[in-house]
Amino acid sequence: MRVIVMLALAVMAALPAADRVPAAGGDILITPIIHSSVQLEHAGKVIQVDPWSAGDLSSAKPADLVVITDDVGHHLDVKAIQQLRKPGAPVIIAANGKSRVPDGIVLANGASTDAAGIHVEAIAAYDIKPGEPSHPKGEANGYVITLGGKRLFFAGVTECVAEVQALKNIDVAFMPMNIPPERMTPAATAACVKTFNPKVVYVYHFDQDYAARVNNPNAKPAALPGGLSIGESLEAFKTAMNGAAEVRMGDWYPPRR
């Protein structure tokens, strides 16, 4: 019995710590998993945003709703969706993911729906600066998910487009940073956040080298603008925010070796 209890405690200790946001019906629990993969829990329901099997999903919870921002493998991972999706649970996708999730609910930019009793709005996610990797307008989504009266914005991969700047009453925002080629630098990301003034902001999807090495261990590292390290870019973002919102740093990546 003592061994069983010790093993149970060890497993519990290994679970990522969830952040909390007060909301009607109980706190929203936010658990960063990997890169842009996030688990949300509220009032007995679980939402998985961009689940990716490169992260440790062994302790992730079965989803009442899955939300996918783009069709790239670290956003749309069919294996991860199958692992975490409850039977019959809706999967909301952008149009570019339809062939890989045939029963997915396609939301066009600007559309909204209620799925699993949760209101979801699709926000355009696209590039302004040309260059590869390319994210054309109309192909991918960010989302505003409303839980307990709180509005949580998951930007996906986007620059500071007009549709993002027009957002209102956002309580928690998840913003991409360090997107090549020199898109969404720390200063640009902070400036974008200030256009719609969320109460809390996370940066995510900021270590592109990690994502590249998952598929190719020999992928050549790409330098960040100004020669910054990942850690320095996070500090630069916090400095640029200058208290304009509560900045939370999720545990998105394993330690670099």
Sequence and secondary structure as in RCSB ss.txt:
>XXXX:A:sequence
MRVIVMLALAVMAALPAADRVPAAGGDILITPIIHSSVQLEHAGKVIQVDPWSAGDLSSAKPADLVVITDDVGHH
LDVKAIQQLRKPGAPVIIAANGKSRVPDGIVLANGASTDAAGIHVEAIAAYDIKPGEPSHPKGEANGYVITLGGK
RLFFAGVTECVAEVQALKNIDVAFMPMNIPPERMTPAATAACVKTFNPKVVYVYHFDQDYAARVNNPNAKPAALP
GGLSIGESLEAFKTAMNGAAEVRMGDWYPPRR
>XXXX:A:secstr
 HHHHHHHHHHHHHS   EEE  TTS EEEEEEETTEEEEEETTEEEEES  TTS  TT   BSEEE   SSTTT
  HHHHHHHB TT  EEE GGGTTTSTT EE  TT EEEETTEEEEEEEE  SS  SS   TTTEEEEEEEETTE
EEEE  S  S HHHHT  S SEEEEE SBTTTBS HHHHHHHHHHH  SEEEEES  HHHHHHHH TT      G
GG  HHHHHHHHHHHHTTSSEEE    S    
